[in-house]
Amino acid sequence: MKKNILLLCLFILISSCGVKQTKTLLGSGNYDEAINISLSSLRSNKDKKSKQDYIYLLEEAFAKAKERDLNTLNLLSKEANPSQLEKIYTTYIQLNDRQEKIKPLLPLRLIKEGRNAIFPFDDYNDSIINSKSALSNYLYKNSKALMASSNKMNYRKAFDDLTYLNQINPNYKDVLQLLDESKFKGSDFVIVYTKNETNMIIPVRLQNDLLDFNTYGLNDKWTVYHSTKERGIDYDYSMLINFRQIYISPEQIKEKEFVKDRQIKDGKKKLIDANGKEVLDEKGKVVLVDNLRNVTARIFESRQFKSCQITAKVDYINFKTNQLMQTFPISSEFIFENIYATFKGDRRASDDNYTSYFDKKVVPFPSNEQMVYDTGEDLKAKLKDIINRNKFRN
């Protein structure tokens, strides 16, 4: 009984908080948010007495939201400003969508007044079609005007407008063709080179990986990177990856010998008291404790080591003027290491996280070419970070 009373009190508290929040939204002019909360509450058990407040709030919020939107449309129509056509179109969409959200819940009964809540719906279909047509025509003409210039920024604006136009009115005139054209002419094209100033050969696959920008996952829709020049492309910038120094350490095997002592558990033994007698528990059974013993092992450890460091710099160059724009130093390192060990004595004397070395053996050292390539994986990650942080065009 007490549990049911607590649950009822909790439900009333939550409900009252929801109503209070909705009233606050309504009073501050957030009509659509108040509508959404009311609808969410009314989707289940809409005829319960506890939901009456939400019906009143929904009725009031709908009337006020509709009035505000119609006043906005009236003002925009009088202004007759083409740049406001999108606002007109989206406002009609908003008016229609608001109605469609409420329709599935109707009728909503107001018990005290003995009537259904009033929601004066209108048919906005013609207005939506007409405003979309006017907006589509405006976006199309404006985009064509922007594309009449040679300014890349204008092409980018046109692309955004055409993208929106294609969303609201798919396959309008030759929009798809204009989208391709504005995307191409609004893009910055970058030709990427590598240069080797070291006394070592750069592996071809490393150069190919560095120049394969499809694997970089760059999120820049207006910059296109090419590793080889393509006909018909007027390049804006070049990026030079200049290898300055490559250092590869000699192959090393370092050996060391050390002794490990450790106390381990080796089964159980009977607990003996100070008088040499067996200790019994409360049930009369002999108490058993861990049998601890000291073990020793002499460990012979071998460590294979080889490292590679690459120092490079990345130059951003204005391709049209051949002027250096920015330079970024970059360095990467790769370390090959293999540790293996043998022992004499009791293996258990070693630390638990060390025993895996006993299962390892000597392995061939990677070639210099492989070391350079493996270092390039880190180099590629750092190059991606430079590109993401530093755009060619601000």
SULTA-V345593 format. One record per pair of residues at least 6 apart in sequence whose ideal C-beta (glycine too) atoms are under 6 Angstrom apart, sorted by the first residue. I is the first residue (numbers start at 0). J is the second residue. D is the distance in Angstrom with one decimal. If there is no record, write none. Layout:
BEGIN
i=I j=J d=D
i=I j=J d=D
END
This chain:
BEGIN
i=14 j=49 d=5.8
i=18 j=52 d=4.7
i=21 j=33 d=4.9
i=21 j=36 d=4.9
i=21 j=37 d=5.9
i=21 j=56 d=5.0
i=24 j=32 d=5.0
i=24 j=33 d=4.1
i=25 j=33 d=4.5
i=25 j=60 d=5.4
i=30 j=60 d=4.7
i=30 j=63 d=5.2
i=30 j=64 d=3.7
i=31 j=64 d=5.9
i=33 j=60 d=4.3
i=34 j=60 d=4.8
i=37 j=53 d=4.4
i=37 j=56 d=5.2
i=37 j=57 d=4.0
i=40 j=53 d=4.8
i=41 j=50 d=5.8
i=41 j=53 d=5.5
i=41 j=104 d=5.6
i=54 j=107 d=4.7
i=54 j=109 d=6.0
i=54 j=116 d=5.2
i=58 j=116 d=4.5
i=61 j=118 d=5.5
i=68 j=90 d=5.3
i=68 j=94 d=5.3
i=71 j=90 d=5.9
i=72 j=90 d=5.6
i=75 j=83 d=4.8
i=75 j=87 d=5.3
i=81 j=137 d=5.1
i=84 j=133 d=5.3
i=84 j=134 d=4.3
i=84 j=137 d=5.1
i=85 j=134 d=5.7
i=87 j=130 d=4.9
i=88 j=130 d=4.2
i=88 j=131 d=5.5
i=88 j=134 d=4.7
i=91 j=123 d=5.2
i=91 j=126 d=4.8
i=91 j=127 d=4.8
i=91 j=130 d=5.4
i=94 j=123 d=5.5
i=95 j=123 d=4.5
i=98 j=120 d=4.9
i=101 j=118 d=5.8
i=106 j=115 d=4.3
i=107 j=116 d=4.3
i=108 j=115 d=5.8
i=109 j=116 d=5.8
i=131 j=167 d=6.0
i=135 j=164 d=5.8
i=135 j=168 d=4.5
i=135 j=171 d=5.5
i=138 j=160 d=4.9
i=138 j=164 d=4.3
i=142 j=157 d=4.1
i=142 j=160 d=4.9
i=142 j=161 d=5.1
i=145 j=153 d=4.2
i=145 j=156 d=5.5
i=145 j=157 d=4.1
i=146 j=157 d=5.0
i=146 j=181 d=5.9
i=151 j=185 d=5.2
i=154 j=181 d=4.7
i=154 j=184 d=4.6
i=154 j=185 d=3.3
i=155 j=185 d=4.2
i=157 j=181 d=4.5
i=158 j=181 d=4.0
i=158 j=182 d=5.5
i=158 j=185 d=5.6
i=161 j=174 d=5.5
i=161 j=177 d=5.5
i=161 j=178 d=5.0
i=164 j=171 d=6.0
i=164 j=174 d=5.8
i=165 j=174 d=5.2
i=186 j=221 d=5.4
i=186 j=223 d=5.2
i=187 j=222 d=5.0
i=187 j=235 d=4.6
i=187 j=391 d=5.8
i=187 j=392 d=5.8
i=188 j=223 d=5.1
i=188 j=232 d=5.3
i=188 j=234 d=4.8
i=188 j=235 d=5.6
i=189 j=224 d=5.0
i=189 j=236 d=4.7
i=189 j=238 d=5.6
i=190 j=225 d=5.5
i=190 j=228 d=5.9
i=190 j=234 d=4.9
i=190 j=237 d=4.8
i=191 j=210 d=5.7
i=191 j=224 d=5.5
i=191 j=226 d=5.4
i=191 j=238 d=4.7
i=192 j=239 d=5.1
i=193 j=206 d=5.2
i=193 j=240 d=4.7
i=194 j=239 d=6.0
i=194 j=241 d=4.6
i=195 j=201 d=5.1
i=195 j=242 d=4.9
i=196 j=243 d=5.5
i=197 j=242 d=5.3
i=197 j=244 d=5.8
i=197 j=245 d=4.6
i=199 j=245 d=4.8
i=202 j=368 d=5.1
i=202 j=371 d=5.7
i=202 j=372 d=4.9
i=205 j=372 d=4.9
i=205 j=375 d=4.2
i=209 j=379 d=5.9
i=210 j=226 d=3.6
i=212 j=224 d=4.1
i=215 j=383 d=5.1
i=234 j=318 d=4.7
i=235 j=318 d=5.8
i=236 j=318 d=5.2
i=236 j=391 d=4.7
i=237 j=316 d=4.6
i=237 j=318 d=4.7
i=239 j=314 d=4.3
i=240 j=313 d=5.7
i=241 j=311 d=5.9
i=241 j=312 d=5.1
i=242 j=311 d=5.0
i=243 j=310 d=4.8
i=243 j=311 d=5.7
i=244 j=310 d=4.2
i=245 j=309 d=5.4
i=246 j=308 d=4.7
i=247 j=307 d=4.9
i=247 j=367 d=5.3
i=247 j=370 d=5.6
i=248 j=305 d=5.8
i=248 j=306 d=4.6
i=250 j=305 d=5.2
i=250 j=364 d=4.7
i=251 j=304 d=4.6
i=252 j=301 d=5.9
i=252 j=303 d=5.5
i=253 j=302 d=4.7
i=254 j=301 d=5.1
i=255 j=300 d=5.2
i=256 j=299 d=5.3
i=257 j=298 d=5.7
i=258 j=297 d=5.4
i=259 j=296 d=5.2
i=259 j=348 d=4.5
i=259 j=349 d=5.3
i=260 j=295 d=5.2
i=261 j=294 d=5.9
i=261 j=348 d=4.5
i=262 j=291 d=5.4
i=262 j=293 d=5.4
i=263 j=294 d=5.6
i=263 j=347 d=5.2
i=264 j=289 d=4.7
i=265 j=290 d=5.0
i=265 j=292 d=4.8
i=266 j=290 d=4.9
i=267 j=287 d=4.4
i=267 j=290 d=5.9
i=268 j=290 d=4.2
i=269 j=277 d=5.3
i=269 j=285 d=5.3
i=270 j=278 d=4.3
i=270 j=286 d=4.3
i=270 j=288 d=4.9
i=272 j=278 d=5.4
i=277 j=285 d=5.0
i=278 j=286 d=4.7
i=280 j=286 d=5.4
i=294 j=345 d=3.8
i=294 j=347 d=5.5
i=294 j=348 d=4.5
i=295 j=344 d=5.1
i=295 j=348 d=5.5
i=296 j=342 d=4.7
i=296 j=344 d=3.7
i=296 j=345 d=5.4
i=296 j=348 d=3.8
i=296 j=349 d=5.9
i=297 j=343 d=4.7
i=297 j=344 d=5.6
i=298 j=340 d=5.6
i=298 j=342 d=5.0
i=299 j=341 d=5.0
i=300 j=340 d=4.5
i=301 j=339 d=5.6
i=302 j=338 d=5.0
i=303 j=337 d=4.2
i=304 j=336 d=5.4
i=305 j=335 d=4.5
i=305 j=364 d=5.5
i=306 j=334 d=4.8
i=307 j=333 d=5.0
i=307 j=370 d=4.0
i=307 j=371 d=6.0
i=307 j=374 d=4.6
i=308 j=332 d=4.8
i=309 j=331 d=5.1
i=309 j=374 d=5.0
i=309 j=378 d=5.9
i=310 j=330 d=4.8
i=311 j=329 d=5.0
i=312 j=326 d=5.7
i=312 j=328 d=5.2
i=313 j=327 d=4.5
i=313 j=329 d=5.9
i=313 j=385 d=5.7
i=314 j=326 d=5.3
i=315 j=324 d=4.3
i=315 j=325 d=4.4
i=316 j=323 d=5.7
i=317 j=324 d=5.7
i=327 j=385 d=5.0
i=329 j=381 d=5.3
i=331 j=374 d=5.1
i=331 j=377 d=4.1
i=331 j=378 d=4.2
i=333 j=373 d=4.5
i=333 j=374 d=3.9
i=335 j=365 d=5.5
i=337 j=362 d=5.4
i=338 j=356 d=5.4
i=339 j=356 d=5.7
i=339 j=359 d=3.8
i=339 j=360 d=5.5
i=340 j=356 d=4.3
i=340 j=357 d=5.7
END
